[in-house]
């Protein structure tokens, strides 16, 4: 960062005590500030505090030349206090810290480099909770070892001033959850957000925390969500909003690769080899045997050639049900599907992961494919119309998507006799999930007589059913 840049740190204060010193010192002890590489102003907004706190604030202002003290005559809430601070802030960068929290010493070191990217407006990290003696921890989904959580908290982030200059301030009608509302606004306006795996805020739990023990109703969360839905309807936004985890910069997010297996002994080893040859290493493989009738020959080959795979057996219910079973067992942030007779290029997984990591507003990504057929195979008429050169593919083996995206659609439709993969693409588009394609041939698709799409009658029946459903959806939309 250049020396002339300034950081404005905004702190709403309401009846705080000596813990304010801890918060202020944690800002001033940041390496970039203590070495003079980044100027700082700490704006304390006294939001109608009692006399004891007012006296403390006057004393703090006299001690710290970096502190600017502003006063509200009466208590107006944290949203109004933060907005008052923003009106007086002079920095190109803005951050927040509540009077009872603290920054880890490397917060700015972690976040500043990401804001050098012109496409990134907000950078943040995780929150670590620390409870005072005898104070119970809140009922939240913490990492059991670190007490960290992926959490919406203003104290964990660093923001470019232009975000607030564009009108994205805090809703003063909200006494609680004004920060959640602001996060939703960020995503509605497609701001560039980067969230790291490292801790960038230490949250101190004590008996007087403003929101720790509140219910969702008390926190006004339902109203906040309703406001977001109303704004999106008014601006005709059809795309679902990304989840907070979609913005996380995992070093190597886990990819769950799911292979449905049915009497696939002839081809499964070749397919497994292309998974093992992936340049991307953070992969879990799940193979679902869909009631094969080959006396376990395919399962035996999986166990021998990929011993770390999760291998499950189900009654024969079809490939869609097998894929859904695998997705239900998956732990990965991203899901990739691979048919038992297809092959991936070695960089297929790494290319798609890199794209999804860099584009958090994209829900699913495909790739190009090349077609290959057994020499003696005579393709039926409906397959002869397919392009034989490299082209974009929508088959499951070409697809990678975020796990929550598939879950939101209910998975593949196992009621279809064929075409469940086509139905999934239709549903992804109808739901408004943004898509992309890697314009390289990363999939080798093989045709043979056992392909599901080789059977024209089943494929025709499946496609007719998909078209019928799509027609009904359009009629329903017209009626509404």
Phi, psi and omega in degrees: 000145179284150186297327186286352180288149179236144175251127174259120179252123188249128183230110171288137182234127175217104177058034176283166179239213186298343179297344176301326179298319180298317180297312182296315182295328179293333175285311185291339180274000173298136186304316184296330180276314183295333179268001178078015179279342182216121177288154182219143167233134180250112186260111177263126179251109178283106188265061177072040184286169178285173186298322181298316180292322179300319178295319178297318181295321177298320179294317180297318180300324178288335182276326189243112179294341180281349187271133171246128183251123177243153186230136165260134180294329179224163182289121182243358177096162185295328180297312180295321180297316179295320179296322176299317178298319180296324180296331182259354184289140181248351187282152173287339178240148181229142172215175184225152169208129175285156187295344182251010180248181176209157176267139168295154190295342182252019183303307183292324178301322180287319193266326186304317182301329183288334179277357169289340178285121182297340180272356181253125180255334184223133175231141181204183180214203181270166179247130174255128182265134178231123183263138173293160182307126177082357180267124180290147176287147177295158182278084182224165184274080180277154163293123187297336182270319187257348186059028177265161180209144170281113198210144174282110177210126183296331181292346183266001190241169173227133190231138172288139184303328184300335178298314181285327178296336180281001178103002182273073177259191187262141183284110185284353174282347181261120176281327177233163174062019174296333178287321177297317178300319180294320177298320178296320177300318178305313184286325177298324181267009173057044176289150178284118185235135174233126177239126184266166176278346183278158179283130177234008174206139172251116184258121182267121180268128179212184186288346186246016176302142188290326191230359189300315185262011182280148174279163176304325179294316180295328180279357177065027184295322181296320177296320179299316179295322177296320177300318180297315179298320179296316179299319182291324176294317182296327179263007177056043175272117180261343184286136172297149179282141175297154174279162180304320182296339179294340180266357183288134177267076175293143177300309178216085181299144182290135174249126176265116178261125186243122179242115170283137184236127174214108180050047187255027185300330184290331188239346192295327181295316178299320180293316178299323180299324180288336173287315180297333183273002179297137178287339176277130191261336186275077185231136165247136181253129177238120179248125181248109177280116187269059177066044181301153179248028184255024179058031175082013183298316180295317180298321180298319179293322177297314181299324182282319188266343179215071188296340180274357181292147168277119185241118180235154179239135179230162170299157181291109180232003179103162187293326180297314179297323179296317178297319179295322177299315178298317180297325178293335179269350189287145176252353189285153172292326180242148177245137174228140182246146181217123177286156188293349183239010180257169182223143176256147165290157189298333183256017182299309182295314183296323180294318182285323176298315180301320181292314181294324177298320184277346184229079185295344179273356177268130183267332183207152184220140177246189176212172174280159179225160167242147182260140179225143181225150173300142186303321185274359186282132172258113184288137175292165188302320185291340177269339179295339181281348180287145178294138182266345178269181181299135180202164179295139181243142176245010179288158182305326182294344179264355193261140163226135181215162178290141186299323182289337178293312178297318181299323182293337179266354182081014177081199177281149181275105184279358178278346181279139178288336176196164176083014179298330178290322176296318178299322179298316179298318177301315181293321178300317181287319178298325180284348176089011180291130181290143185234165176207168179222137172275115188278055175217150180281091182260357180234133171253109184264126183256137175254134174204176188290345180265001175301141175298325182281352178289331181277101188294324182296314179296317181296318180297317180296318179295317181292322177299320179294321178297316179296321179297317180295318180297321178297319179296321178299316181295320178297318179298321179294322179293322179296317179294000000 
